[in-house]
Amino acid sequence: MTRGAESLPPRARPRPAGKKSEFGPRIAVAGAVRDSTMGGMKTLPPPDEMYRALLERDETYEGSFLAAIRTTGIFCRPGCGAKKPRRENVEFFADPNAAMRAGYRPCLRCRPLESGRETPAKFGMTPRAYERTRRLDKALERIRGGSSVTDAALESGFESESGFRDAFVRIFGAPPTRAVAAGASVLRVRWLPSPLGPLLAAATEEGVCLLEFADRRALPTQIATLRRRFPFPVVPGSHRHLDQLAQEMSAYFAGERPTFEVELVAPGTPFQAAVWDLLRRIPPGETRSYAEIAREVGRPSAVRAVARANGENRLAILIPCHRVIGSDGSPTGYGGGIWRKQWLLAHEREMAAVG
């Protein structure tokens, strides 16, 4: 499930009281960098891991770092198709502003200054289909608010009501008025910043159903499973559950709260549900072994099945699979990377110590 890094990135240590960022008091991290797009500290993946991702054009690391090439003076996304440099000619940055302050210019091939391309691609949608869904979702909200189908169609940029109806049926599976009456829903998605890299979050009307690091290799599989469970149109934007999640995540990374109250939706098999329920009962600052979870779930020999259930968890941090470790105490098996697991455990131990 994990690759590379075995060593823990230096932990955050509070500075004397000063300005607060989005993630709380200002902190200094040796070996980490400040991400000006987030307002807080961002811990980069280990250098060897970033260089491997750059060589392999690994787009799953999109949003985790930018690579600057000393010999050309440009900086690129991890998945850039340009010729790859030697290791000694590369340095890494958390965000475009930091790279440009260091004197680098953006690559014209991968266009690292452009944003907002990741969500539709990760959800298996073309940008055009994604934009069409946004327009239809706005139309749906207008109809719910009392607008006529004709007005909603025109206000959403459709030239004819018949074209609007056809597009609406393709997306929502029913004509506009019938879809509204049936309570048609969408899957809201949003990027959330964090000191460990961006997280992709999704929510239904019932609660948050996805929270995962954007560079996790299993993310496409997680999304495919999610789309089968919730076959709704995908639409970016705010939502009450995502807004609450953003606030609670900000407080969590600031060390101000170790637990979450946002509603969660985590459909799975009875065994997965039992494992995930036990994970949520592990107090912050504590850990359990895979064997202990297997015994608690009533299947002492199902250690591998517990590990699989951990790996299939679609709600990172919220269902804290990072609190499960090997029987020898080693922080093994975390889809977001061992270095993130170690960071999260250390962060939670610090919160628990403060009380």
Helices and strands as residue ranges (DSSP letters): E 13-14, E 20-21, E 24-25, E 27-28, E 33-35, E 40-42, H 47-55, G 59-61, E 66-69, E 74-76, G 87-89, E 90-93, H 96-101, E 105-106, H 118-122, H 127-144, H 149-155, H 161-172, H 176-181, E 187-192, E 199-203, E 208-213, H 219-229, E 234-236, H 240-253, H 270-280, E 288-289, H 290-296, H 303-311, G 321-323, E 324-325, H 338-354
